[in-house]
Amino acid sequence: MTLLSAPTGWNEMVYAPILNDSNDENISQIQKNMLLMDSNNWCPRVSRKTVEEVEQVKKPCFVLDQVLSKDECKLMIELSEKMGYEDADKFCYAYNDRFNDRLMSDDPKFTEIVWNRIKQHLPQTLSKDGRTLHLASINPRWRLCKYKPGHYFNKHVDGSFEDHKNKTKSYLTLIIYLNSQ
């Protein structure tokens, strides 16, 4: 399970975490509350809806609601704004399918929170080329995208992210919407 995969060579780079101890006192308290909610008490709130297939891809797709609370979404938006987004003009030239501002973050703390909330709602195995693959975790490299008028993210197929250290490879995509726009 992963978010969008990184192009070759980017997996050696390290990006600042979103949830860290250097934020102001007000935000730190919200982060602490978020970490306290990282328990089995949260999991029953997450609900799963299956969408039979995605256009011509013919693969199952599903929606998990309430992975993050409204306050947590607001916190992530606020923290990401403080960290700053990379302007679309700086990296989108390499892609034909997207034009949006982006922030990349390596955040094991946030990854663990999300993973603990969603893992019981995901398929535990997948079949690929005659092999059975087992769900391990989600990619700790987060890509936060910000859209302004004229920005877009067209239909595409994500690549895979390989973690050679843990001997894992991504096969699924996780997208979390922080707002409803």
C-alpha positions as CSV (number, residue, x, y, z in Angstrom):
1,M,0.0,0.0,0.0
2,T,1.4,3.3,-0.9
3,L,0.8,6.8,-2.0
4,L,2.1,8.0,-5.3
5,S,5.5,6.4,-6.0
6,A,8.6,8.5,-6.3
7,P,10.6,8.6,-9.6
8,T,13.8,6.7,-9.7
9,G,16.5,8.2,-7.5
10,W,14.1,10.2,-5.3
11,N,13.8,7.3,-2.8
12,E,17.3,8.1,-1.5
13,M,16.2,11.7,-0.6
14,V,14.9,12.5,2.9
15,Y,12.1,15.0,3.4
16,A,11.0,16.7,6.7
17,P,8.1,15.1,8.6
18,I,4.9,17.0,8.9
19,L,4.2,15.9,12.5
20,N,7.2,17.1,14.5
21,D,8.0,18.6,17.9
22,S,9.2,22.0,16.6
23,N,5.7,23.4,15.8
24,D,4.1,26.1,18.0
25,E,2.4,25.2,21.3
26,N,-1.2,25.2,19.9
27,I,-0.4,22.9,17.1
28,S,1.7,20.6,19.4
29,Q,-1.4,20.1,21.5
30,I,-3.4,19.1,18.5
31,Q,-0.6,16.7,17.4
32,K,-0.6,15.1,20.9
33,N,-4.4,14.7,20.7
34,M,-4.0,13.1,17.3
35,L,-1.4,10.7,18.6
36,L,-3.6,9.8,21.5
37,M,-6.4,9.0,19.1
38,D,-4.1,6.5,17.4
39,S,-5.6,3.4,19.0
40,N,-8.1,0.7,18.3
41,N,-10.8,3.1,19.5
42,W,-10.6,5.0,16.2
43,C,-10.8,2.0,13.9
44,P,-14.6,1.3,14.2
45,R,-15.2,4.9,13.0
46,V,-13.5,4.1,9.6
47,S,-16.0,2.7,7.2
48,R,-15.5,1.1,3.8
49,K,-17.5,1.4,0.6
50,T,-16.6,-0.7,-2.4
51,V,-16.7,0.7,-5.9
52,E,-16.8,-2.2,-8.3
53,E,-14.4,-1.0,-10.9
54,V,-12.6,2.1,-11.9
55,E,-13.4,3.0,-15.5
56,Q,-11.3,0.8,-17.9
57,V,-8.8,-0.3,-15.2
58,K,-11.1,-3.2,-14.2
59,K,-9.6,-3.4,-10.7
60,P,-11.5,-3.1,-7.4
61,C,-11.6,0.3,-5.7
62,F,-13.0,1.3,-2.4
63,V,-13.4,4.4,-0.3
64,L,-12.6,4.6,3.4
65,D,-14.4,7.4,5.2
66,Q,-13.3,9.1,8.4
67,V,-9.7,8.1,8.3
68,L,-8.9,11.5,9.6
69,S,-11.1,13.8,11.6
70,K,-12.0,17.3,10.4
71,D,-9.6,18.7,13.0
72,E,-6.8,16.4,11.9
73,C,-7.4,17.5,8.2
74,K,-7.3,21.1,9.3
75,L,-4.1,20.4,11.2
76,M,-2.4,18.7,8.2
77,I,-3.4,21.6,6.0
78,E,-2.0,24.2,8.5
79,L,1.2,22.3,9.1
80,S,1.8,21.7,5.3
81,E,1.2,25.4,4.6
82,K,3.8,26.3,7.3
83,M,6.3,23.9,5.6
84,G,5.6,25.3,2.2
85,Y,4.7,23.8,-1.1
86,E,6.9,23.4,-4.2
87,D,5.5,25.5,-7.0
88,A,4.0,23.4,-9.9
89,D,6.3,25.1,-12.4
90,K,9.4,23.6,-10.7
91,F,8.5,19.9,-11.1
92,C,5.4,19.5,-13.3
93,Y,7.3,19.9,-16.5
94,A,8.5,16.3,-16.1
95,Y,4.9,15.0,-16.1
96,N,2.1,15.2,-18.7
97,D,-0.6,14.2,-16.3
98,R,-0.5,16.8,-13.5
99,F,-0.1,20.4,-12.7
100,N,-0.3,21.2,-9.0
101,D,1.8,22.5,-6.1
102,R,3.3,19.7,-4.0
103,L,5.0,19.0,-0.6
104,M,6.8,15.8,0.0
105,S,7.3,14.5,3.5
106,D,8.8,11.4,5.1
107,D,6.7,11.0,8.2
108,P,6.8,7.6,10.0
109,K,4.7,9.0,12.9
110,F,1.8,10.0,10.6
111,T,2.3,6.8,8.6
112,E,1.8,4.7,11.7
113,I,-1.3,6.6,12.8
114,V,-2.9,6.2,9.3
115,W,-1.8,2.5,9.0
116,N,-3.3,1.6,12.4
117,R,-6.6,3.1,11.4
118,I,-7.0,1.5,7.9
119,K,-5.2,-1.8,7.9
120,Q,-8.2,-3.9,9.0
121,H,-10.2,-2.4,6.1
122,L,-7.8,-3.3,3.4
123,P,-7.4,-6.6,1.5
124,Q,-4.7,-8.6,3.3
125,T,-3.5,-10.4,0.2
126,L,-3.4,-9.6,-3.5
127,S,-2.7,-11.9,-6.5
128,K,-0.1,-10.7,-8.9
129,D,1.4,-12.8,-11.8
130,G,0.5,-16.0,-10.0
131,R,2.0,-14.9,-6.7
132,T,0.2,-14.1,-3.4
133,L,1.3,-10.7,-2.0
134,H,0.8,-9.8,1.6
135,L,-0.1,-6.4,2.9
136,A,2.8,-5.0,4.9
137,S,2.3,-1.2,5.5
138,I,1.9,2.1,3.7
139,N,4.7,4.1,2.2
140,P,6.0,6.7,4.7
141,R,6.7,9.2,1.9
142,W,3.7,11.5,1.7
143,R,2.9,13.7,-1.2
144,L,0.6,16.6,-0.4
145,C,-0.9,18.3,-3.4
146,K,-2.4,21.7,-3.4
147,Y,-4.7,22.9,-6.3
148,K,-5.2,26.4,-7.5
149,P,-7.4,27.5,-10.4
150,G,-6.1,25.9,-13.5
151,H,-4.3,23.1,-11.7
152,Y,-5.2,19.5,-12.5
153,F,-4.2,15.8,-12.0
154,N,-5.3,13.7,-14.9
155,K,-6.1,10.0,-15.1
156,H,-2.9,8.0,-14.9
157,V,-1.5,4.7,-13.5
158,D,0.8,5.0,-10.5
159,G,4.2,3.4,-10.5
160,S,5.5,1.3,-7.6
161,F,7.7,2.3,-4.8
162,E,10.3,-0.2,-3.7
163,D,11.7,-0.3,-0.2
164,H,14.8,-2.4,-0.5
165,K,15.6,-2.2,3.2
166,N,12.3,-3.8,4.2
167,K,12.0,-5.8,0.9
168,T,8.6,-4.4,0.1
169,K,7.0,-2.9,-3.0
170,S,3.8,-0.9,-3.4
171,Y,0.9,-2.2,-5.5
172,L,-2.0,-0.1,-4.2
173,T,-2.6,3.7,-4.0
174,L,-3.9,5.5,-1.0
175,I,-5.3,9.0,-1.5
176,I,-6.5,11.1,1.5
177,Y,-8.5,14.2,0.7
178,L,-8.0,16.9,3.4
179,N,-10.9,19.0,2.2
180,S,-14.0,18.6,0.2
181,Q,-13.1,21.0,-2.6
